[in-house]
């Protein structure tokens, strides 16, 4: 019989594997890169400017750090 700790461990394992698969497939980045507003690269979720360092560090990034973090934690909008 499976106890609650075993079930929690399995859920955690499945969520971790799903997050790794999304990261590898690039789905943490929306297609098309950032939204351009008045010539500034902005987050596709919140519209805030994406810092140049992030744009340089993550090719094709379209989310700011905060929105990407929420998406990674499954706090889907």
PyMOL commands that set and color helices and strands:
alter all, ss='L'
color gray80, all
select helices_A, chain A and resi 4-25+52-57+65-72
alter helices_A, ss='H'
color red, helices_A
select strands_A, chain A and resi 35-37+40-42
alter strands_A, ss='S'
color yellow, strands_A
deselect
rebuild
show_as cartoon
